[in-house]
Amino acid sequence: MRAALIGTDGHFTMADHASPQPEGGYRRITVSSAGIGPTDLMRAKGFFGPVTTPYIPAGEGVGLLEDGRRVYFGHGKPPFGALAAHTLVAEDEIWPVPDDLGDDQLVALGISGTGALIPLEEAQIAKGESVLILGATGPVGQIGAQVARLLGAGRVVVAARNRPALEAMQAKGHADALAVLGEGDDEAALKAVADGGYDVILDIIYGPPAQAAMRATRPGARMMSIGVQAGQTVSLSLRDLVFRSHVGVGTGQRPAAERGDAYARLIAMARKQGLTVDTRCYTFDDAPAAWAAQAGSPHGKIVIGF
């Protein structure tokens, strides 16, 4: 079958690969679209451990079961990822989808969507609270800004390095204010639009920007950290943390049933409340270009269709 392949050196290639065969507890899926994200690049680079055997990348997608049902799926059985004509997925990682949403939106609401929704729900946003989305211009941030509003936030601020992308989010009504990072003093930039302090932070990038963000909060603030693109550590004093909480949130490690329920809530938000995500769509023949684009920190979710 047609497939993309990550070699033991982490290199992305297109290749022929044996098609998976059905086995107990797993379903064979004909892939229609696959989504890639930062964790796919991190895995190829050995962040989660050395790549010891070649594998098919992409941790999520949309496709058809053998009985014709359209589904979203994640976490294929190694070495089968979503970037192939067929994949093999555990039954509890296969979730039903409606017919009235496109593949690109269904993929974008999977890993990215649950990555935003679960921490924001756990932060228990009170009506009218101020929410900062740190590292906001990718798909997780786009979803997070909209979800924060739907969960009751009174003010949403978005922060990242890409000014045009931030301005586009504000123009769509997803944010009330923006802060551009990386132009000097991030703490000052975040405080300038904090309106007295943030109550909740969805931190997608960690590192020094997260330090600066925590210092722009008010008492009772909750910072929910989910990514490490800007650094794997932060340095905060006890004074910075007094009357505040900092939580490292794992979403991909949650039970499939919990993630599936969160995905269903996101689908409902998309269908009934207008939740939407920017996407960049490629054909399978252009998968190498899609992989390269992901390495460039794209604004939209990258989806590859067959």
Secondary structure by P-SEA (a helix, b strand, c coil): cccccccccbbbbbbbbbbbbbcccbbbbbccbbbbcaaaaaaaacccccccbbbbbbccbbbbcccccccccccccccccccccccccccccbbbbbccccaaaaaaaaaaaaacaaaaaaaccccbbbbbbcccccaaaaaaaaaaaaacccbbbbbcccaaaaaaaaaacccccccccccccaaaaaaacccccccccccccccaaaaaaaaacccbbbbbbcccccccbbbbcccccccbbbbbcccccccaaaaaaaaaaaaaaaaccbbbbbbbbbcccaaaaaaaaaaaccccbbbbcc
